[in-house]
Amino acid sequence: MIPIKLSSEARENAVASIKRYFDESMDQEIGDLKSGLLLDFFLAEIGPSVYNHAIGDAQRYFQEKAADLEGACYEKEFGYWS
């Protein structure tokens, strides 16, 4: 399994968002370590479901585009004398 990796900036923003959520919604402060561990858990446990859903959406999109390729790109042949 390929782990889902975040850029350093995205990880910092996610940790800050988790800390803010706990502070504002749970009336509880948590530190960077706990926020980072919670983020790691969600990435490992829930991340693959989100990733698989996104891949499925992308596949459906491209399959629809490929199915319509002939209609969108077809040119009548030998039409000069028509």
C-alpha positions as CSV (number, residue, x, y, z in Angstrom):
1,M,0.0,0.0,0.0
2,I,1.3,3.4,-0.9
3,P,0.8,5.8,2.0
4,I,-0.8,9.1,1.3
5,K,1.8,11.8,1.7
6,L,1.1,15.5,2.2
7,S,3.5,18.3,1.4
8,S,5.1,20.0,4.4
9,E,2.9,23.0,3.9
10,A,-0.3,21.0,3.6
11,R,0.7,19.0,6.7
12,E,1.3,22.2,8.7
13,N,-2.0,23.6,7.6
14,A,-3.8,20.4,8.4
15,V,-2.3,20.2,11.9
16,A,-3.2,23.8,12.5
17,S,-6.8,23.1,11.3
18,I,-7.1,20.1,13.6
19,K,-5.9,22.1,16.6
20,R,-8.3,24.9,15.8
21,Y,-11.2,22.4,15.4
22,F,-10.5,20.9,18.8
23,D,-10.2,24.4,20.4
24,E,-13.4,25.8,18.9
25,S,-15.6,22.7,18.6
26,M,-14.5,20.5,21.5
27,D,-13.3,23.3,23.9
28,Q,-10.1,21.3,24.3
29,E,-6.6,22.3,23.3
30,I,-4.3,19.8,21.8
31,G,-0.7,20.2,20.8
32,D,1.2,19.6,17.5
33,L,2.1,16.0,18.4
34,K,-1.4,14.9,19.1
35,S,-2.7,16.8,16.1
36,G,-0.1,15.2,13.9
37,L,-0.8,11.7,15.2
38,L,-4.5,12.2,14.6
39,L,-3.8,13.4,11.0
40,D,-1.6,10.3,10.4
41,F,-4.4,8.1,11.7
42,F,-7.0,9.7,9.3
43,L,-4.6,9.5,6.4
44,A,-3.9,5.8,7.0
45,E,-7.5,4.8,7.9
46,I,-9.8,7.1,5.9
47,G,-7.4,8.4,3.2
48,P,-7.5,5.3,1.0
49,S,-11.3,5.5,0.8
50,V,-11.2,9.1,-0.3
51,Y,-8.4,8.3,-2.7
52,N,-10.3,5.3,-4.2
53,H,-13.4,7.4,-4.6
54,A,-11.4,10.2,-6.4
55,I,-9.8,7.6,-8.7
56,G,-13.3,6.2,-9.5
57,D,-14.6,9.7,-10.3
58,A,-11.6,10.3,-12.6
59,Q,-12.1,6.9,-14.4
60,R,-15.8,7.6,-15.0
61,Y,-15.0,11.1,-16.3
62,F,-12.4,9.8,-18.8
63,Q,-14.6,6.8,-19.8
64,E,-17.4,9.2,-20.6
65,K,-15.1,11.4,-22.7
66,A,-13.6,8.4,-24.5
67,A,-17.1,7.0,-25.2
68,D,-18.0,10.3,-26.9
69,L,-14.7,10.6,-28.8
70,E,-16.1,9.4,-32.1
71,G,-19.0,11.8,-32.0
72,A,-17.0,14.7,-30.9
73,C,-14.1,14.2,-33.3
74,Y,-15.6,12.5,-36.3
75,E,-15.2,14.1,-39.7
76,K,-17.1,12.9,-42.8
77,E,-14.7,11.3,-45.3
78,F,-14.6,12.1,-49.0
79,G,-17.1,14.9,-48.6
80,Y,-15.5,17.3,-51.1
81,W,-18.0,16.3,-53.9
82,S,-21.1,16.2,-51.8
